[in-house]
């Protein structure tokens, strides 16, 4: 039987979109973290992915659990091969837990606040490291990344009528104390399971100014990863009525596909349209130079 070489060589794209307008009070010491636009963000990014031919999974609020997110990521890691694209977006609160495996200079690990518990950044990047060599991974995170020592100072209050995507420090402390064994074990399990050093990307970002240096810091990382986050470590991402500020500006720049340029220019255009109080960040892991030069969202 003849083999269709063109079909065999076709790349595929899969995407995962997470949006939480709230979290379970049982998992967060009674705090429900209400937001307004995160489900809109997830649905709008899934719609964008669909226009590029990707097979998408959307996890909204109560469905955006730790188990569902990890299952979706692991399924994609198993099925995707070199040159395929995995596109993941997160819109929701960012948080912190104390660092117990000593990979953070400020002794705090950053988190995504999922419905039934936090996903620690160590876990996220360990899961990404499981993708096959040559897989392209794009992560867009519309949340607060409270990773640097500057977060020791209280963030400025949000503008009137806006909501910050940041779990309050007082809540973060209570949540950790109530679930200390769980979050400590997560970090230690990741450190034990990692066959190579997993350098925290926020640490890499704080130390380098060029993508080549970031790749060198993390060492061998088989997939090519681009991460664009909604703000700097010492800033706060804002929620909105229909979209978060970062997602809203991204969609405006993308302009239903009329945008022409690569990932670097997409990031620059988004950043140029944001207020000084929220400057989106971009960094890479792995051999991502060719990926950066591609047209955004191309499968």
N, C-alpha and C positions, 0 to 999 in steps of 0.2 A: 504494500500500500504506500502510495506517495505521501511524503510529509510536506505539509505547507510550511515552508521555512519562514515566510513572512508572518504567519500567524504565531509560530513558535517564538518569534523574536519580539512580539508585541509586548509592550510594557503595560502594567496595570496600576491603577491607583485606588487606594482605600483611604477613607477618612473617618475620623471619630470626633464628634462635637459634643462638648459637655457644657451645660449651662444650668446654674443653680440660682433660683430666686429665693432660696432659703435652705436651711439645714435642720436636721432633727435636734430638737432641744435635749433629747435623751443622750445624745452623743456629745453635746456641747454645753453641758452644765446649765441647761435651761435657756441658753441663747439660741434664737432661731435665725439670726442674721438676715433679715429681710432685704431683698434687692428687687429691682423692677425690670431690668432690661436683659438679664443674662440668658433667659430662655430665647428671647428674640435674637440675641447674638448667635447662639448655637444654631438656631433654625436658618438664619441668614447665611452663616458660613457653610452650612450643609447645602443650601441652595446654590451657592457659588461653586462648591465642589461638584455638584450634579452637572452644572453647565460645562465642566471640564471632563466629564465622563467617569467620575469616581463613584465607587460603591460606598455609601455613607451609612454610618451608625450615629444616631442622636440619643444622648442620655440627658434627660431633663429632670432637675430637682430630685424627686424621690427615686427616680431610676438611676441617678448619678451616684451610685454607691461605689465603694472601694472594689468590691468583687466584680461588678459589671465593667468598670473601667479596666481593671487588670485583665479580665477575660478578653475584652475587645483588643487590647494591646497585644496580648500573647497570641491571639488568633491571627492578627496581622503579621506579627513577627514570624509566625510559622509559615504563612502562605506567600509572603512577598520575597522576591528574588532581586538580584542585582539590577539596578536601573529602575525598579519599581518605585512608586511614591507612596509614602504614608504621611497623611496630612492630619494633624490633631490640633484642635482649638479648645481652650478652656476659658470660661467666663464665670467668675464667682469671687469669693473672698480668698485672700491669701492669709496665712497664719504662721505661727512658729511653735516649735517644741524645743526644749533644751537638747543640745547635741551631746550624746553619750559615747559616740565612737571617735570624737576628737578630730573631725575633718573640717571644722569651721573655726576660723580665728576668733569669732565673737561668741562661740559656744552655743549657737542657736542654729537649728535646721529650719529651712523654709518649707511651707506646706501649701497644698491646694486643699481647701475645705470642701470635701465631698459630703454627701448627705448624711452618711452614717459614720463618718470619721475622716481624719486628715490623711492625705497621701504625702509622705515626706519626700523632699527633693531627691534624697539618696535612692529611694525606691524608683522614682520616675526615671532617673538617668540609668540606673541598673537595668530596668526593663528596656529602655531604648538601646542599650549596649547589646542586647540579645538579638537584634535584627541582623540579617545576613550582610556580608560585605557588599558594598555598592548600593544598598538600598538608600534612597533619598528620603529624609524625614524632615518635615516642616512642622514646627510647633509655634502656635500663636497663643500667647497667654495674656488675657485681659483681666489682670488681677494685680494686687500689690505684692511686691517681692521684698519682704522686710528682712533682708539678709545682712546688711552691713551694720557696723557699730553706730552709724548715724541714727539708726532707728531707736537707739536708747533715748533720744529726745522725743517728746510727744510730737506726732505729725500735726501740721497746721490744720485747723478746722476746715472742712470742705466749704465751698461757696454755698450761699443760700439755695435751698432746693435740690442740692446734689448729695449723693451718698457715696462714702468712701468704701472701696472693696477691700477692707482690711479688718480682720477680726481684732477687736480691742484687746490690748495687752492684759487687762484684768481677766477677760474671758479666757484668753490663751493660757494664763497661769492656772485658772481653776480647772480647765479641761485637762491639762497635763497632769495635775495632781490627782484627779479622779481616775485617769487612765494611764498612769505612769508606767506600769508594767507592760502594757500593750505597746506604747510608743517606744519605750526603751528596747523592747525585744525586736521591733521592726528594724531599727537601726543596726542592731547587732547582727541580726539575721542577714541583712544585705551585705554588711562588711564580711561576714563569714562566707556567703555564697559567691561573692565577687572573685573571679579567678584572676583579675588584674585590678590594679588600683583604680577606683572610681573617684576622680577628682571632682569636687562639687563645682558646677558651672558658675555659681555666683562668686566663688572664690577666684576662679579663673578670670571671670569678667572684671573683678576688682583689681587684678594684677596686670592685665595686658591691654594693649591698645590696638592690636592687629589680629586678624583671624589666624594667621600662620602661627603666631605665638600661642594662641589659645589651644590650637591643635597640638603643639609641642608639649604644652603643659599636661594635657590629659593623656598623652601617650597614644597607644594603639587603640583606636575606636573604629570598628569595622564599618558601620553605616556612616553616611554623610548627613550631619544634622545642622539645620538652621533654626535658631530660636529667636523670635521677636517678641519681646515682652512689652506690656503696656506702659511701663515707667521705669525710672532708675530705682536702685535699691532704697534711696533716701527720699522717694516721692510716693505719692498716693494715686492709684488709678480711680477714676470716677465712674460711677454708674450713671445712667440717664433714664429717659422715659421709654425710648424705643431701642437704643443701642448704648453700650458703654462708650465713653469718649474715644477710646482707642479703636474699637471696632467700627464706630461711626466714621472716623476719619479714614480708616483703611478702605471701607466700602466706597467712600467718596473719591478717593484717589484711584481705586480700581475702576470705578465708573462703568460697571456692567461689562468689563472686559475691554474697554477702550484704551486702558493704560498700556503704554509701550515702554519697555525697559526691563531691567532684571531685578533680582531680589534686593540688591544693594540700593538701587535707585528707588524701589518701592518703599523701603524703610526710610530713605532720606526724605521722600515726598510726604510720607505720613508724619514724620517728626517735624518737618517744616510747618505743617498745618496745626500742630498741637500747641497749647499754651506752654509757657516756660515752666509751669508747675508740674507738667507731665511730659517727660521726654522719653519716648519708646527706645528700648535698647535692642541691639542685634549682636549675637555672637554665634560662633559655630563650633562644632566638634567633629573630628574626623577630617577626611580629605574632601572638603566642601567647596574648594575654589571653583570647580566647574559648575557645581550646583548653584552657587551664588550668581553666576553669570547667566543663568537660564531665565526664560520668561516665567514669571510667577505662576504657580499652580499647574504647570504643564506636566501632563502624564507622559 
